[in-house]
Amino acid sequence: MITPKLKSEEVYEGQKLIANFMSLHIKEVNYGNVYCYGDNVYLPNELEYYKSWDWIMPVIDKINGLGKEFSFAIFKTYVSLTVEKGGKMYKDFSFAYSEYITAEQTGLEAAFKLVIKFLDWYYKNLSVKNLVYQK
């Protein structure tokens, strides 16, 4: 469900960003573009990252699996994601953000918004060549 905090264009653009990150391939067909993952084919409006934990959790798992520098955590009152760089005594974060779970925003909405903020940062700041971090 789209709440007032999640505008339809934010959801649409966010889902495209996530689909790209999750390696869903865009295929052009007679009636427009579809997203393909294995044998599954989805229309853009059929992606459910913003409304299903079953869809967003594999994204969170993939983020956490990028390396020990990536930490996405879900707590009772907020979700947070940090990307730590370096091995300094005092942590130097290149990305640190939290979204609060409130009466107006569910945990799923908070997780979706945080994933989108991260992916915006990720694609602007990390190229494929930079995915291997120095230890």
C-alpha positions in Angstrom: 0.0 0.0 0.0 1.2 3.5 -0.9 0.8 5.9 2.0 1.0 9.7 1.8 4.7 9.4 2.6 5.4 7.2 -0.4 4.4 9.0 -3.6 3.6 6.8 -6.6 6.6 8.2 -8.6 8.9 7.6 -5.7 7.6 4.0 -5.6 7.9 3.5 -9.4 11.5 4.9 -9.6 12.5 3.1 -6.5 11.3 -0.2 -7.7 13.2 0.2 -11.0 16.3 1.0 -9.0 15.9 -2.1 -6.9 15.1 -4.3 -9.9 18.3 -3.2 -11.5 20.2 -4.0 -8.2 18.6 -7.4 -8.0 19.6 -8.1 -11.6 16.1 -8.3 -13.0 16.7 -7.8 -16.7 14.5 -5.4 -18.7 13.1 -6.9 -21.8 11.2 -4.9 -24.5 8.1 -6.6 -25.7 5.2 -5.5 -27.9 3.3 -3.8 -25.1 6.3 -2.1 -23.4 9.1 -3.2 -21.0 8.9 -6.1 -18.6 11.3 -7.3 -15.9 12.6 -10.8 -16.2 14.1 -12.9 -13.5 14.7 -16.5 -14.5 11.4 -17.7 -16.0 9.4 -15.1 -14.1 8.2 -12.0 -16.0 6.9 -8.9 -14.3 5.3 -5.7 -15.6 6.7 -2.6 -13.8 3.5 -2.3 -11.8 3.8 -5.9 -10.6 7.0 -5.4 -8.7 6.2 -5.5 -5.0 9.3 -4.3 -3.2 7.4 -1.5 -1.5 4.6 -3.7 -0.2 5.9 -7.1 0.6 8.6 -8.3 3.1 9.0 -11.4 0.9 10.2 -9.0 -1.9 12.3 -6.5 0.2 14.1 -9.1 2.4 16.2 -10.6 -0.5 17.3 -7.0 -1.3 18.4 -6.5 2.3 20.2 -9.8 2.3 22.0 -8.9 -0.9 23.1 -5.5 0.6 24.4 -7.3 3.8 26.1 -9.8 1.5 28.1 -7.1 -0.3 30.8 -7.4 2.4 31.5 -6.9 6.1 31.4 -3.1 5.5 27.7 -3.2 4.8 25.2 -3.5 7.7 21.5 -3.2 7.3 19.6 -3.8 10.6 15.9 -3.8 11.5 15.0 -2.8 15.0 11.7 -2.3 16.8 11.5 1.4 16.2 13.8 2.0 13.2 15.8 0.5 10.4 19.4 1.5 9.8 22.1 1.0 7.2 25.7 1.8 7.5 28.6 1.4 5.2 31.9 1.5 7.1 35.1 2.2 5.3 38.6 1.8 6.5 39.9 -0.1 9.5 40.4 2.9 11.8 39.9 2.8 15.5 37.1 5.2 15.2 34.7 4.2 12.4 34.5 6.4 9.4 31.2 6.0 7.7 30.7 6.7 4.1 27.0 6.1 4.4 24.9 6.0 7.6 21.2 6.5 7.7 18.1 5.5 9.6 14.4 5.5 8.9 12.1 5.5 11.9 9.1 3.3 12.3 6.1 5.4 13.4 2.4 5.3 13.5 2.5 7.0 10.1 5.3 4.8 8.6 5.4 1.0 8.8 8.6 -1.0 9.1 8.2 -2.1 5.5 7.9 1.5 4.3 10.9 2.5 6.3 12.9 -0.4 4.9 11.9 0.5 1.3 12.8 4.1 1.7 16.1 3.3 3.3 17.0 0.8 0.5 16.2 3.5 -2.1 18.4 6.1 -0.3 21.2 3.5 -0.2 20.9 2.5 -3.8 21.0 6.2 -4.9 24.2 6.6 -2.9 25.6 3.2 -4.1 25.2 4.0 -7.8 26.6 7.5 -7.4 29.6 6.6 -5.3 30.6 3.0 -6.0 31.3 1.6 -9.4 31.7 -2.1 -10.2 35.5 -1.6 -9.9 35.2 -0.2 -6.4 33.2 -3.2 -5.0 36.4 -4.8 -3.6 37.3 -2.9 -0.5 40.8 -2.6 0.9 41.2 -4.6 4.1 
